[in-house]
Amino acid sequence: MSTSKAAEPASGSAAPSILEEKNEAGVLKTPLADPTPSSTAPEKPTLSADHQSKYDWLLQRVKDWTEVQVHAAKEKSGPLTDSEKMWLTRECLLRFLRATKWHEKESEKRLLETLAWRREYGVEELTADHISPENATGKQIILGYDKQRRPCHYLNPGRQNTDVSPRQVQHLVFMLERVLEVMPARQETLSLLINFKTGKNRSNTAPGIGQGREVLHILQTHYPERLGRAMIINVPWVVWGFFKLITPFIDPLTREKLKFNEDMTQYVPKEQLWTEYTGGQLDFEYDHDVYWPALQKLCAQRRAEQLQRWEAGGKQIGEKEDYLKGHDPQGVALSPTSATEASTQDGAAA
């Protein structure tokens, strides 16, 4: 995301007292609401006539859907819900088109498969209370933004506090959903920062190959075009071995986004880079009792703001994310109120 307007703090952000709570030593203990004013996102390319035609085809197909089939849990099959219609933004459809190299039918198939997976997996039913034990030590943290306004999602395997279980993967999915909620306008991707520094209780910080493949499958299949950059430090030999094992399963374009042991201040402003990374000046301390409720409050506010805009815009499938996030003043269609006003004005003019 990249204009001066986009660089301004989002309206309705959580109160500074909640989002910038520090201890007596001045150490931050909560998420940051906005990128630095100097951070800018690349301009989005204009669609070619061919790509616009393929998008128009896919949009019409999605609007014509009458049911989402969940074969593994047939009781969850049914018409699109409002939350799913809101999820099916213009940019969402374009991400799936790009991920399938603009094959319209394949992108439609993958969209339906992802909607079915979201229902079967229970993405919208994952709660903060259920996930809370997994994050008690701060093994995943959403904190700050990079120089292109991407939210920074820190993974700290050395802080692992639970044994392998389905909830560990649910934890990642839950946090990815929160990252997307705090993502600013004009940006669609996130920055992943992984620190394999060993912790007090874990010397082997590499996940198992089975869990690693499951996570990769979820990311590449159901969150396409969402990874902007992955910055990885303190990689021990056992983790290098893990990366070699999973490399065949990583999309070539994704592999190009991986940065190992580089100067991360090239990519993240020093003032928003955690001091755990060389050159970082953001003094942050994870306190679960402070951070966790603050993150949930921020995300709840962003969800409420976007839902309000989506409803005001007429509950459109294919709505613009920049409108939902408050950057664009108008959505893809006139809001019901605006349409009524326009009709009244046209009648008066006649």
C-alpha positions in Angstrom: 0.0 0.0 0.0 1.7 4.1 -1.1 0.3 7.6 -1.2 0.6 10.1 1.6 -3.1 9.4 2.4 -2.2 5.7 2.9 0.6 6.6 5.3 -1.7 8.3 7.7 -2.9 6.4 10.7 -6.2 4.5 10.0 -9.2 6.1 11.5 -10.7 4.4 14.5 -7.4 2.9 15.6 -7.3 1.6 19.1 -6.4 4.2 21.7 -2.7 4.8 22.2 -3.1 3.9 25.9 -4.0 0.4 24.8 -1.7 0.0 21.8 1.4 1.7 23.2 1.5 0.4 26.8 5.0 0.4 28.2 6.5 -0.6 31.5 8.5 1.8 33.7 11.6 1.2 31.7 9.9 2.4 28.5 9.7 -1.1 27.0 6.8 -1.6 24.6 4.4 -4.4 25.5 1.6 -4.1 22.9 1.2 -4.1 19.1 1.8 -1.0 16.9 -1.2 0.3 15.1 0.4 1.8 12.0 3.5 1.8 9.8 6.0 4.7 10.0 5.0 7.8 7.9 8.0 7.2 5.6 6.9 3.7 4.7 5.3 3.3 1.3 3.9 0.4 -0.6 4.5 -0.2 -4.3 1.9 1.0 -6.7 -0.5 -1.7 -7.9 -0.1 -2.4 -11.6 -3.1 -1.7 -13.9 -4.8 -4.8 -15.2 -4.3 -5.6 -18.9 -7.4 -6.0 -21.0 -6.9 -9.8 -21.0 -6.5 -9.9 -17.2 -9.5 -7.6 -16.7 -11.6 -9.9 -18.9 -10.6 -13.0 -16.9 -11.3 -11.2 -13.6 -14.8 -10.2 -14.9 -15.5 -13.8 -15.8 -14.4 -15.0 -12.4 -16.4 -12.4 -10.6 -19.6 -13.3 -12.4 -19.0 -17.0 -11.7 -18.5 -16.3 -8.0 -21.7 -14.1 -7.9 -23.6 -17.1 -9.5 -22.5 -19.6 -6.8 -25.5 -21.0 -5.0 -23.7 -23.3 -2.6 -20.3 -24.2 -1.2 -19.9 -28.0 -1.0 -17.9 -29.3 1.9 -17.4 -33.0 1.0 -15.5 -33.9 4.2 -18.2 -32.4 6.4 -21.5 -32.3 4.4 -23.4 -30.6 7.3 -21.2 -27.5 6.7 -22.3 -27.2 3.0 -24.6 -24.4 2.1 -25.0 -20.9 0.5 -22.3 -18.3 0.9 -22.4 -16.5 4.2 -22.0 -12.7 4.6 -18.5 -13.2 6.0 -17.6 -15.3 3.0 -19.0 -12.7 0.6 -16.9 -10.0 2.3 -13.8 -12.3 2.2 -14.3 -12.6 -1.6 -12.9 -9.1 -2.4 -11.6 -7.9 -5.7 -8.1 -8.5 -4.6 -8.9 -11.9 -3.2 -10.1 -13.0 -6.7 -7.0 -11.5 -8.3 -4.7 -13.3 -5.9 -6.1 -16.6 -6.9 -6.0 -15.7 -10.5 -2.3 -14.8 -10.2 -1.6 -18.0 -8.2 -3.1 -20.1 -11.0 -1.2 -18.1 -13.7 -4.6 -16.5 -14.8 -6.3 -19.8 -15.5 -9.9 -18.8 -14.8 -11.4 -22.2 -14.2 -8.6 -23.3 -12.0 -8.8 -20.2 -9.9 -12.6 -20.8 -9.5 -11.9 -24.4 -8.4 -9.2 -23.2 -5.9 -11.4 -20.5 -4.5 -14.2 -23.1 -3.8 -11.7 -25.5 -2.3 -10.4 -22.8 0.0 -13.9 -21.8 1.1 -14.7 -25.5 1.8 -11.4 -25.8 3.8 -12.2 -22.7 5.8 -15.5 -24.2 6.8 -14.1 -27.6 7.5 -11.1 -26.3 9.4 -13.3 -23.8 11.4 -11.1 -20.8 10.6 -13.8 -18.3 11.8 -14.6 -20.4 14.9 -11.0 -20.3 16.2 -11.1 -18.1 19.4 -8.5 -16.2 21.2 -9.2 -18.2 24.4 -8.6 -21.5 22.6 -5.4 -20.3 21.0 -4.1 -18.4 24.1 -2.1 -21.2 25.7 -0.1 -21.7 22.5 1.1 -18.0 22.6 1.7 -17.7 26.3 5.5 -17.4 25.7 5.2 -15.2 22.7 6.3 -17.7 20.1 4.3 -15.7 17.5 4.1 -11.9 17.7 2.5 -9.4 15.3 4.6 -6.2 15.8 5.4 -3.3 13.5 5.6 -2.9 9.8 8.3 -3.1 7.2 9.3 -0.3 4.8 6.6 -1.3 2.3 3.9 -1.2 5.0 3.7 -5.0 5.4 2.8 -6.2 8.9 5.7 -8.0 10.6 4.8 -11.4 11.9 7.5 -12.8 14.1 8.0 -16.6 14.7 10.1 -17.6 17.6 10.5 -21.4 17.6 12.9 -21.2 20.6 9.9 -20.2 22.7 8.0 -23.3 21.9 5.9 -24.2 25.0 3.6 -27.0 23.8 3.9 -30.5 22.3 3.0 -31.2 18.7 -0.8 -31.1 18.3 -3.4 -29.8 15.8 -3.7 -26.6 17.9 -0.2 -25.7 17.0 -1.2 -25.4 13.3 -4.5 -23.7 14.3 -2.3 -21.2 16.2 -0.5 -20.2 13.0 -3.8 -19.9 11.0 -5.4 -17.8 13.8 -2.4 -15.4 13.8 -2.4 -15.2 10.0 -6.0 -14.1 10.1 -5.1 -11.4 12.7 -2.2 -10.2 10.5 -4.6 -9.8 7.6 -6.9 -7.7 9.8 -4.2 -5.3 10.9 -2.8 -5.1 7.3 -3.0 -1.4 6.1 -4.6 -0.3 2.9 -2.5 -0.4 -0.3 -0.8 -3.6 0.9 -1.7 -7.3 0.5 1.3 -9.1 1.7 3.1 -9.7 5.1 6.7 -9.9 6.3 7.6 -13.1 8.1 10.5 -12.8 10.6 11.8 -16.1 11.9 14.4 -16.3 14.7 15.7 -19.8 15.3 17.6 -18.7 18.4 17.4 -21.5 20.9 15.3 -21.0 24.0 15.5 -22.1 27.6 13.4 -25.2 27.0 14.1 -26.0 23.4 17.5 -26.5 21.7 16.0 -28.1 18.6 13.9 -25.3 17.0 13.1 -27.1 13.7 9.5 -28.3 13.3 8.8 -31.8 12.3 8.8 -32.5 8.5 5.1 -33.6 8.7 4.0 -30.4 10.4 6.2 -28.3 8.1 4.6 -29.8 5.0 1.1 -29.2 6.4 1.9 -25.6 7.2 3.4 -25.1 3.7 0.3 -26.6 2.1 -2.0 -24.3 4.0 0.0 -21.2 3.2 0.5 -22.0 -0.5 -3.0 -23.4 -1.2 -5.3 -21.2 1.0 -3.3 -18.0 1.5 -1.8 -17.5 -2.0 0.2 -14.3 -2.8 0.3 -13.3 0.8 4.0 -13.7 1.6 5.9 -10.6 0.7 9.2 -11.5 2.3 10.6 -14.0 4.9 13.6 -12.9 6.9 15.3 -15.7 8.8 18.2 -15.5 11.4 20.2 -17.7 13.7 19.7 -20.8 11.5 21.4 -23.8 13.1 22.6 -26.8 11.0 19.6 -28.9 11.9 17.3 -26.2 10.6 19.3 -25.9 7.4 18.7 -29.7 7.0 14.9 -29.0 7.5 14.9 -26.4 4.9 16.6 -28.7 2.4 14.0 -31.3 3.1 11.0 -29.0 2.5 12.6 -27.0 -0.4 11.0 -29.3 -3.1 7.6 -28.4 -1.6 8.2 -24.6 -1.7 7.0 -22.7 -4.8 10.0 -21.2 -6.7 8.6 -17.7 -6.4 8.3 -18.2 -2.6 11.9 -19.4 -2.4 13.0 -16.1 -3.9 11.4 -14.2 -1.0 13.5 -16.0 1.6 16.3 -13.9 3.1 18.8 -15.6 5.4 20.9 -13.8 8.0 20.8 -10.5 6.1 20.8 -7.0 7.6 17.1 -6.7 8.3 17.2 -2.9 8.6 17.3 -3.0 4.8 13.7 -4.1 4.9 12.2 -2.9 8.2 12.6 0.6 9.7 14.9 0.5 12.7 12.3 2.1 15.0 9.9 -0.7 14.2 12.4 -3.6 14.1 12.5 -5.7 17.3 15.8 -5.4 19.2 16.1 -9.2 18.9 17.3 -8.5 15.3 20.6 -6.7 14.7 20.1 -3.0 14.2 16.6 -3.0 15.6 15.6 -0.2 17.9 12.1 -1.3 19.0 12.5 -2.3 22.6 9.7 -4.8 23.1 9.0 -7.3 25.8 6.3 -10.0 25.5 3.9 -10.0 28.4 1.0 -12.3 27.5 -1.5 -10.7 29.9 -0.9 -7.3 28.3 -0.2 -8.1 24.6 -2.8 -10.8 24.0 -5.9 -8.7 24.9 -4.5 -5.6 23.2 -4.0 -7.6 19.9 -7.6 -8.9 20.1 -9.0 -5.4 20.8 -7.1 -3.9 17.8 -8.3 -6.7 15.5 -11.9 -6.5 16.7 -11.9 -2.8 16.0 -10.5 -3.3 12.5 -13.0 -6.1 11.8 -15.9 -3.9 12.9 -14.7 -0.9 10.8 -14.4 -3.1 7.7 -17.8 -4.7 8.2 -19.4 -1.3 8.6 -17.9 -0.1 5.3 -18.8 -3.4 3.5 -22.4 -3.0 4.6 -22.5 0.7 3.7 -21.1 -0.2 0.2 -24.0 -2.6 -0.4 -22.5 -5.9 0.7 -20.7 -6.4 -2.6 -18.9 -9.5 -3.7 -15.7 -8.2 -5.3 -15.5 -5.2 -3.0 -12.2 -3.3 -3.0 -9.9 -3.9 0.0 -8.7 -0.3 -0.1 -12.3 0.8 0.4 -12.9 -1.7 3.3 -9.7 -0.4 5.0 -10.7 3.2 4.7 -8.3 4.4 2.0 -10.8 4.7 -0.9 -13.9 6.9 -0.2 -16.2 4.7 -2.3 -16.6 1.0 -3.0 -17.3 -0.8 -6.3 -20.9 0.4 -6.2 -22.8 3.3 -4.8 -23.9 2.7 -1.3 -27.7 2.3 -0.8 -27.8 5.8 0.8 -25.8 7.3 -2.0 -27.8 5.6 -4.7 -31.0 6.9 -3.1 -29.6 10.4 -2.9 -28.4 10.2 -6.6 -31.9 9.0 -7.7 -33.6 11.8 -5.8 -31.2 14.4 -7.4 -31.8 12.9 -10.9 -35.6 13.1 -10.3 -35.3 16.7 -9.2 -33.2 17.6 -12.1 -35.7 16.1 -14.5 
